[in-house]
Structures are given as C-alpha cells and as structure tokens.
C-alpha cells in the first residue's frame, strides 16, 4: 500500500489556544467560535457541487424539523470513534465558550516523512496519545501532566514507519503499531503486559470488545487476538490492493458481530467467536476524477447504530446495511473518508467535496448540504484543505481543517455558527469526554478545552 493522502502543506505554528476561543461567550450569543456568522440568505442551503453529482435536497425532508436526543456527558472516549460501535450520538460540553485548560507536547510531530494518524483517547482520568514515532504517552486529564511515556519502536526497526493507534480496556491499553506488532500496556504505568505479532503493519487503531482485540493490517487482513494473553484467535484475509489512501479504519463491534472495512471497498460482517462470514457488501462506486477519487477505500470507520451499519466509501457510495442479514437498506452517491455521525433519526457526514451533509437515517434522503472552503487560496485553487469530523457536541457540529481552521455548524439547518483559527493544522477530528474537547494538532500539541 502506498499513501496518497499527503498533507498539502507543512505544519505551521500559530497563536495559542487562548486566541482560538477568545473571551467567554454564551452559546445563545456569539457561540463557541468567536463572532457569529451573518444570518444566511433565505432558501435551501445547497452546494453548487451537487449539480455534477445529481444530488439534491429532498423538499419534503427539508421542511421537516431535526429533532436530536438530549446531549449527555460521556465519561470517556475509550476507542477510536468513541466506543466499539462508533455511535456516540449527542455529546455534551460546556454551554459557555470553550477555553483552553491545558496544552502539552506529546512528542514527534507530523513531518515530510511521518504522519500522525492516531486520535487520542480518554479513560479513567487519563488521556492517551500516540505521536508520529510510535511513542505512546499518558497524561492527567485534569492538568495534562505526563503520567508515563513508552517508545514501542523495536530496536531492529527504523523509526520512519508511522501509523497505528490506541484503545483502552479494563485489562489495559491496547496499541497497534506500524511494526506489525500489537501490545497490551499497563494503563497506569505503560509497562508491557504482552506483545503479539501481526501478519503485516497497521495504520489504524484497534477495537476492543468482550475480551477480544480486533485489528486491520495494511494488506486487508482482519486479525483477532485474545485480550488476556495476546494469542491469535482467528483472522480473515481480504483482497490486497496495490494502492490506497493513507491511514486505515478501525472495525466496529456490537455483541457477536464485527464489521470490517477494507481498502477494496468491501464491508464485511463476521461472527466474533469464530470468524465465520455473516454477510458481505461492496461500497466500491463509479467515482470519476483524479487518481485519488477512483480509489475504492473505506477510510471512514463504519458505524453500528441499532439495526443498521452505516458506512461511506471513497469511491462514491454511502449506504446503510441491515446489521443482521446484510443487504442495503439505502444508498446514495456520496463519497468520503470520514466516519459518519449518527444522532436520532439523522446522519451527518463530510464528503470528499468538502461538504457537510445531513441525511435521514431511515432512507438516506438529504435534508441539507453545507459547503466548506476547499482551498486556502480560493482564487488560485491552491493548498487544498483536508477537513475532519464532524463531531456533534452541545448542538454544534465541529469540524477541523488542515488549514488550521475550526468550524461550528448547526446540526438543524447547516448554517455556519462560527469559525476560529487553531494553533496549528489538524488532520484529526476532535474527541470529547467529561464535557471537555480534546484536539491533537499536527505539531503534536494535545490540548484540552472546556
């Protein structure tokens, strides 16, 4: 596999996060992100880009109010995607303007050689992060002080490999690495409890559920280990692709079903106990354009929400699949690399065309579309922006960009509620726990805002 999702620019230093959020402002006034946007012009919020994709807002759905579940304060963000199903619904943060409470340097930053691909996780009073050199560190969630630090690069390996991620469990901290090794660390000390060999390197974080560890390697193998001692339980080998997007995806697990997504565009369901196949679906679409647009990767994590599995592929197919029997409940022509976000009867997703789209969970009809800037230099169409998210928190859809910009959108109508400059570019979405928002930027700064 080769990485084609390259950064459009080198990481840049910017002003501190105190400038990012400014003085405290009530959400009912100016909101989290500085001054409010001017009231939008009347009419449907439809991007001109949809004209080439034959997408349109459904008139009946556009007239329907979005009703969301009440926001709740989640105690942790224990795995990539929040939990093992990747369905976190409506999270809660402070109702006043978020402000930095601490910021720390976790180690090696994104560079021309290495990329930071692992999102931080939060559990049991600590924040765990992995830098671009496969060094894992734990920090006190209250003040950011370092609790421990562990370099997982083997002595015989070069330090120019990158990727992997972390997941928390009561047994310890599970870490996947680009060195084809999986570790269980003591969450309190960072000491290695066990180490297991994988058949190939990993670019994405592991999933943990019911005493099992699930990882996907860069050559499309789903491998399952026992959480207690690291023994291999079973594996599945998919079709290896010659090229793929930089990074990978984390399996979704719900009870006795695990959902794996491969770079071939395949979405597969297995029985967690023995690996027997339950169903297979393909999200390989007919996208046209540049070489990246034609890659069939499912880069965004699949989401298991009630009776549906919801996923989006880079190749231009988004679908809801029946969790138990397989088969598409609905599909559409959206393509993207970010995890869909489900809340109530609606799904929010970020497309490859830098659009945030609100869809009906039940039939995939589109309620609204909001276009984000695609380039830092819109006139010359230079420095393409890579957007991450969205995350739904306290009636705000948060997205962060490689341009160093954070944007808050209304989940109800897609209007832009505010924008603010980040201290550095970011290719990772924010995570939320204990009413606190955590952002890991490309310069390896881990910041907590509350």
N, C-alpha and C positions, 0 to 999 in steps of 0.2 A: 504494500500500500504506500502511496505517496501522498503527502499533504498538499492540497491545492488551495486550502483556505488560508491564505497568508495574510498577515497584517498589512494594512495599507500605509502604515506609517510607523516610525519608531515611537516607543513610549516617550511621553513628554511629562515633564514636571509642570504642575500648575499650582495655583494657590491652594491653601489649606482648606479643609472641610468646613472651617468656620465661615469662610466665604461661601462655600457650597450651599449652606442652608440659611445663612444670614440670621437676622434677628427673629425671635419667636413671633409667629403669626398664626392666628387661628385659621383652621380649615374653612370656617364659614366666611372668612375674609379673603386674604390673598392666597392661602393654601401653603402646602409644604415647600413648593419650589419658587419662592420669590413672588414677583408680581403676577397677578392673574392675566391670562390672555384676554384680549378684547372679545366681546360677545361674538360668536360665529354668525356668519351671514345665514339668513333663512334658507331652508331647502335641505335636501338629502346630502349627507356627507359621503360622497362617492369619489374615489380616486379616478383620475383620467386613465390610469394604467389598466383599470379593469376592462376598458373598451377593447383592448387587444386580447383579453383572455375570456371574453364573453361572460364576465361575472357581473352580477347586478344585485343591488339591494332588493330584497323581497318587499313589495309595497305593503302587504298585509302585516308582515313581521315588523316592518319599520314603524308601523303605527301602534305596536304592542309595547307596553312598558317592560323594562328589565327589572325583575324582582330578584334580589340576591339574598342568600342566607345572611344572618347577622354575623359580623366579624367576631372571631374568637381569638383568644390569646393562646397560641400554641407554645408548649413548654420547650420544644426542641425542633431542630431541623436535622434529623439524625442520619439522613442519607441524601445522596444527590436526588433532587426532585422533592425533598422534604420528608417523604416516607417511602415504604416499599411499593406502594401503588402509584405514587406520584400525583395523587389527588389531594390537594391541600385546601381547596375551596376559598374561603374568605378570611384572611388573616387580619390581625389587629395590631396597630401600632399607636403611638401617641396621637391624640386628637389635636395637639398643638404642633407647631413646626418642629420637624426633626432637627436635632443638633448633634454634632459630634460629641461623644463622651470619651472616646479614646481612639488612637490610631497607632499601629505598630508596624514595623518592618519584619516580614516573615522570612526573608532570605533572598534567593535568586529571582530576579525579575525576568519578564519576557525580553527576549533579545532576538537578533537575527538567526541565532542557532537554536534557541529553545523557546518553547511556548508554555504558558501557564494555562492548564486545561482543567484543573481540579477546583470545583467550588468548595468553599468552606462548609463545615457542618457544625451544629451546635447541640450539645447534650450534656446533661448533668453538671451544669455550671461552668462548662469549658467550651471554647471554640477551637476546632481543629482545622489546620490548613496545610496544604502541600505546595511547596514552591516549584519553580521550573527545573530544579536539580534533584527532585525526588526526596527532598528533606521535609519531614513531617514535624509540625510543632503544635503544641497545645498552649492555649492562653486563657487566663482567667476571664470569664465572660463579663465580669463587673468592671475590671480596670485594664484589661489587655496584657497584664504581666505574664511573662513566659513561664509556663509550668515545666515543660521539658521540650527537648528537640532531638530528633532521631534522623540520621542520614541512612537511607536504605539503598544507596548505590553499592553494589558488590565491588570488592577490591579489584576483581579482574575486568570490570566493565568501564567503558568510557563514560564520562559524565555529560555527554552531549545527547543522550536519549531523554525523552520527556513524555509526559502523559500519566495516566493512572488516576487514582483518586482514593477517597476515604469514605468509610461508613461506620457508624457507631452501633454497638450492641452491648448488652449487659455482660457478655463474655469479654469484650474488649474492643479495640479499634481495628477494623479490617482495612487493609491497604492493598490496592492493586498497583503494579508498577510497570514501567516500560522495559524492565529487565526480565520479563516472563516469570515473575515471582509474586506470590500473594503472601501477605503477612498478617498475623494477629498480634497486635501490640497490647500491652497493659495500658489501659486508658489513663491511669493515674501516673505512671512512670515512664512510659514509652518503651519499656523492655519487651523484647521479642518473646512471645509465648510459643508460636510455631511459624514455620516457613514452608511453603509448598511451591513446587514448580508448576508452571503453566506451560502449555504447548507452544505459546507464542506471546510476544509482548502485548500489553494492554494500554490503550489510550484513554479509557473511560473508567469511571468509578464502579466499585462492586455494589451489589444489592445483597442485603441480609434479611432472612426471614425464617422463623421456625427452625433454628439450628442449622441452616444451610447458607452458604456463600455462593453467589452467582456472579460470574464474570464473563465478559465477551472479549475475545482476543482480536487483534487487528486482521487476522485471516478468517474471521467469521466462524469462530468456534465458541459455543456456549459451554462453559465448564462449571461444574457444581462441586463444591468442597464441603466437608463436614466442619461446622464451626468449632467443635470441641477440640479436634486434633489436626485438621487440615487434610485428612485423607480424601482422595478423589472419589466422588460418589457416582457421577456419570457425566457424559458430555455429548454434544451434538456438533457435527461439522457441517457448516453451510458451504455454499459456493464461494470460493475465494475470488475477489475482484482484483483486477490489475491496478486500479486507481480508485481513490476515494477521498472524501473530504477529511480535512484534518480533525482529529478527535474521534469520538465514538459515542455510543449510547449505553445507558445502564438498563438492565432488564427491569420489568415491573412484575411484582409478585402479589398475588391475592389468594390466600388459602392454599389450595392444592394446584394452582395454575401459575406458571411463569410465562411471561411474554418476552420474547427476544426479538430484536430488530437488527437486521444485517445490512451491510453496505450494498448488497444485491437488490435491496428494496423489499426483501421478504420480511413478513411479520409472522412469527410462529408462536404457537401455544403448546406447552409441554406439561405433562404431569410432573410435579416437583419430586415425587418419590422415586420414580424410575426413568424419567426422561422420555416416556412414550409420547408420541405425537398426538395432539388433540385436533389441531387444525393449522392450515397454512393459508396466508393471504399475501398478495403482492401489491405493493404501492409503487411499483415501477411505472411511471407515466410516460407520456409522449412529449415531455418538455423540449422546446427548441430554443436555440440561442447559442451562447458560448459553451466551451467545453465543460465548465463547472455546472451550468444549468442542466446539462444532459446526464450528469451522474445520478444514479438511482438511490443513493444513500438514504437511509432513515437515520438522520443525525439527531433529531429531537427525541427525547425519551417518550415512549408510549405511556399512556395514562389509562389505568383501570378505574373506571368510575361506575359503580353499581353494576349494571348488566352489560356495559359497553367497554370495549377497548378503543380508545381514540388515539390516532397517530397521524403524522404528516410526513411525507417523503420529499426529498429534494427534487425528485423527478416530476412533481406537479400533481400529486394525488394526496388528498386528505380524506380519511374515512373513519367511520365508526363501525366496528365489527362486533357481532354478537360474541360475548365473552365465552359462553359455554359451547356453542355449536359452530362458531365461525360463520362466515358469510357477511357481506357488507349490509349494514342497515341503511347507510347512505354514504355517498362520496361526492367530491367536487374537485375542481381544478386548481386548488391552492397548493403551492409548493413552499416548503420552508425547512429550516434546520433547528428551530427552537421548539421546546416542549409546549404543547397546547395546555391552556389553563382552564380547568372546568370549575364552574360555580353555579349551583342551582340548575336552571334549565338552559344555561348558555355556556359557550366555549369561546375563549379568546385565543387568538394565535397570531404570531408575527410571521409574515411571508417573506420570500426572497426578494420581493419588490419593495421592501421597507414599509409595508402596510400592516397596521394592526386591524384585525378583522374580528367582529363579534358574530357568532353563528348560533343558531338553535341547536341545542344538544340532541334533539329528537330527530330532526330531519336534515340538518346541515344548511338550511336556508340562512342567508346573510341578512343581519339587521343593520349593521353599519360598517363602514370602511374608513379608516383614517390613515392618510399617507404621512410618513415621516420623511425628513430630508434624506436623500440617497447619497449626496456628495457634500463634502465640506465646502468645496468650491462649486456652487450650483451652476454658475455661468459657464465655466470651462469643463464641468463634469469631471472633476479630478478629486482624488482622495475619497474613495468610496467608504461609506460609514457602515460598519457591522453592528447591528442592533441585537441586544439580548433581552430576553424576557418574553412576555410580560409576567409580573407577579402582582396578584390582587391583594391589596392591603388597605384597610380602612377607606373603602370607597375610592381607591386610586389604583389604576393600572400603572405600575412602574416599569419603565424600560431604560436601559443604559446603553451607551454607544461608544464605539471605538474613537469617536471624535472628542470624547471627554464630556459628553452632554448626557444629562439625565432628563427624562420627560415623564410627566404625570398626565394620564388621560382619564377621562370619565368613563367608567365601565357602562354607563347608562346610554350615552349618546356618542361617545368617541371624541368629544371636544377636548382640546388641549387645555389642561388646568394650570400648567406651569412648566418652566424649563429652568435648569440650573447647570452651571459648569461644575464638573467633577475635578478632583485634584489631579487626575491622570486619566488616560484612556482606560477602558474596561471592555474585555471580551467575555465577561462572565455576568450572569444575572445576579441581582441582589438576593440574599436569603433573609428570612425573618424568623425570629424566635424570641419569646418573652417580651413582646412588644418592642423589639429592637431590630433595626435593619442593619445588616452587615454587607459591606461591599469590599471585594478584593480586586484591586486595580492592577493594571499590567506592570506597574513598577513595584509590585509585591507589597503594597501597603494594604493591610487589613484594618478596616475602620468600622466602628460601631456607632450608630446614630439612634437617638431616642428622643 
